[in-house]
């Protein structure tokens, strides 16, 4: 069964500016960067994330198990593969059992956790530096943790 996922994050980024890019950082290999204004749909089918343009043409795909992070940022002028992209936040332990710690936060940021259908599961206000989020009530599986424009895949054991 096919499911169409329109993440709240994608909507937020589309409202930002045309130069906003969605960067998919795989666990291994080169990053893939897409101009957000060109993305019409994101679909998750058989544990693969597909990106489509406004006309339904596939822009790219990545197995969910291979995604390290999804980040919204200002697009590079060439939109080529990026190497050694630095994330401002770190999340550990990942996979997690009871809690996760998020480092690299600024004051008044909110740590949001979404399921893979794009539903908001939790929102935790943060303090500058680091915040601990209780994930013991989550079911086993993959989730997306969002802080500002950065998105990190987290796994609950």
Phi, psi and omega in degrees: 000130181274140177235134176262130181242120174244092184299141173304330179294321179295319178298317179299314182294324180294330180280345183293269178207160186298337182277003180288137180240149171256120180251125175259114179260107179285162177296325178226140176105190185271148177291155175239129183240134181231140175286122186300322182294345179267350182276124178264324182211151167239126180237143173248114181229125178049047176064029175232135176267122178249138174247134181235150175279183183297335181268358180093006178279137181291130176267329181172171178207154179212136175296135182302323181293344181261357182277123175272311180210155169237123186233136170262130181207172175293133185291148172282161184290333184260342182052047176259176178297142180250142176246147175057043176289131182264133175267145179277341181243155172230147184232128178207157346289154178215104014288156183240156178246306184252308184223159170234147177250131179247119179254160176086023182273152172261165179298144176065023172271154178247132176266115182249141176241128180243147170279176184285358173265002177087008179277134177289124181263317179206156176223120184240118176294148183240167171248165178301139178103270183215157178220143175255132181243128178282122179242012184297333181275354179281147175285157178301139178147191182260144180221164175248124178258126184239130173227115183059235181265002182260140179231130180235136175281129176239149181242129176260122178274000000 
